[in-house]
Amino acid sequence: MKRNNEKTRLMTLTGMLMALTTVATMVIQIPTPTKGYVNLGDTVVNLSAWILGGTYGAVAGGIGSALADIMSGYAIYAPATLIIKALMAFVCFKVYTICSGKFNSLASRIISVIVSEVIMIVGYALFAGVFYGSVQTAVLGIPENAVQGIIGASVSVVLYECVIKRAVGLRNK
């Protein structure tokens, strides 16, 4: 029975974080010249990785972000977003896990979000380069994605370290 309760809790939390990712992505959308938008979704993608682990975090972050693209009129980006955000969460968790054996929680989270956000920046640059057939268009999106990455990384680390970790007593997670 205990195993079923844990699985149910994990699935429920995954669904909640998926929905929160969608909402965080849609609440504040600042349009960019490259037809995308800067948002707060990366914050929840990173938090999902740390709270749920790599696989479930990837599901919450990837699907939640792709749903936001679809509902916001950016459906053409949804497949790339699904892959990029899922990869961000998965790698964020893996890097955090590796680093947490060598560094404290804060340093491990900072390193993991830097890697996560680099994946986002490179992923969307590659997508833009292929989709628009232009290296120039790909390069144009890098600064705005970097801004989104800095915001997402900063907010997720602060929220986890100052609020979530203390609220639920996850001091060693």
C-alpha positions in Angstrom: 0.0 0.0 0.0 2.8 2.4 0.8 4.3 2.0 -2.7 0.9 2.8 -4.3 0.6 5.9 -2.1 4.0 7.1 -3.2 3.2 6.5 -6.8 -0.1 8.4 -6.5 1.7 11.3 -4.7 4.3 11.5 -7.4 1.8 11.4 -10.3 -0.4 14.0 -8.6 2.6 16.3 -7.9 3.7 15.8 -11.6 0.3 16.9 -12.8 0.3 19.9 -10.5 3.7 21.0 -11.6 2.8 20.5 -15.2 -0.2 22.8 -14.7 2.0 25.3 -12.8 4.5 25.3 -15.6 1.8 26.1 -18.1 0.5 28.9 -16.0 3.9 30.4 -15.2 4.7 30.3 -18.9 1.4 32.1 -19.8 1.0 34.6 -17.0 3.8 37.0 -18.1 4.7 36.8 -21.8 7.0 39.4 -23.2 7.0 39.1 -27.0 10.4 39.1 -28.7 11.5 40.1 -32.2 12.1 36.4 -33.2 8.4 35.6 -32.8 8.8 33.9 -29.4 8.3 35.3 -25.9 10.2 35.6 -22.6 8.3 34.0 -19.6 8.7 32.6 -16.1 8.2 28.9 -17.2 11.8 28.0 -16.8 11.5 28.7 -13.1 9.0 25.8 -12.7 10.9 23.6 -15.1 13.9 23.7 -12.8 11.8 23.4 -9.7 10.1 20.3 -11.2 13.5 18.7 -11.7 14.6 19.2 -8.1 11.2 18.2 -6.6 10.3 15.3 -8.9 13.6 14.0 -10.2 14.7 13.7 -13.8 12.0 11.6 -15.4 8.9 13.1 -13.8 10.5 16.6 -13.8 11.0 16.2 -17.6 7.4 15.2 -18.0 6.1 18.1 -16.0 8.4 20.7 -17.6 8.2 19.5 -21.1 4.5 18.9 -21.4 3.6 21.9 -19.3 5.7 24.2 -21.5 4.5 22.7 -24.7 0.8 23.2 -23.6 1.6 26.8 -22.9 2.9 27.2 -26.4 -0.2 25.6 -27.9 -2.6 27.6 -25.8 -0.8 30.9 -26.4 -0.9 30.6 -30.2 2.7 29.4 -30.6 1.8 25.8 -31.5 4.6 25.6 -34.1 7.1 25.8 -31.3 5.4 23.1 -29.1 7.3 20.1 -30.4 10.7 21.8 -29.9 9.6 23.2 -26.6 8.5 19.7 -25.4 12.0 18.3 -26.2 14.0 21.3 -25.0 12.2 21.8 -21.7 12.1 18.0 -20.9 15.8 17.8 -21.6 16.4 20.9 -19.4 14.6 19.3 -16.4 16.2 15.9 -16.9 19.8 17.3 -17.2 19.1 19.8 -14.4 18.3 17.0 -12.0 21.3 14.8 -13.2 23.8 17.7 -12.8 22.3 18.6 -9.4 22.7 14.9 -8.3 26.3 14.8 -9.4 27.2 18.2 -7.9 25.4 17.6 -4.6 28.1 15.0 -3.7 30.8 17.6 -4.1 29.2 20.9 -3.2 26.5 22.3 -0.9 22.8 22.6 -2.0 23.0 26.2 -3.2 26.1 25.7 -5.3 24.7 22.5 -6.8 21.5 24.2 -7.7 23.3 27.1 -9.3 25.5 24.8 -11.4 22.5 22.7 -12.5 20.4 25.7 -13.6 23.3 27.2 -15.5 23.6 23.9 -17.5 19.8 23.7 -17.8 19.5 27.2 -19.2 22.4 26.7 -21.6 20.4 23.7 -23.0 17.4 26.0 -23.5 19.5 28.7 -25.3 21.3 26.3 -27.6 18.1 24.3 -28.2 16.1 27.2 -29.3 19.0 28.6 -31.4 19.2 25.2 -33.2 15.4 25.1 -33.7 15.4 28.6 -35.1 18.3 27.9 -37.4 16.6 24.9 -38.8 13.0 26.2 -38.8 13.8 29.6 -40.3 16.8 28.3 -42.4 18.9 31.2 -41.1 21.9 31.3 -38.8 21.2 35.0 -38.3 17.7 34.3 -37.0 19.2 31.7 -34.7 21.7 34.2 -33.3 19.1 36.9 -32.9 17.2 34.8 -30.4 20.2 34.1 -28.1 20.2 37.3 -26.1 16.4 37.1 -25.3 16.7 33.5 -24.4 19.7 34.3 -22.2 17.6 36.9 -20.4 14.8 34.3 -19.9 17.5 31.8 -18.7 18.9 34.3 -16.2 15.5 35.1 -14.8 14.4 31.4 -14.7 17.6 30.3 -13.1 17.7 33.1 -10.5 14.1 32.8 -9.4 14.1 29.0 -9.3 17.2 28.9 -7.1 15.9 31.6 -4.7 12.4 30.0 -4.5 13.8 26.5 -3.7 16.5 27.5 -1.3 14.5 30.2 0.6 11.0 28.9 0.4 10.4 25.3 -0.7 13.3 23.6 1.0 12.4 25.2 4.3 8.6 24.9 3.9 8.7 21.1 3.5 11.9 20.3 5.4 13.9 19.1 2.4 17.2 20.2 3.7 19.2 17.5 2.2 17.4 17.2 -1.1 
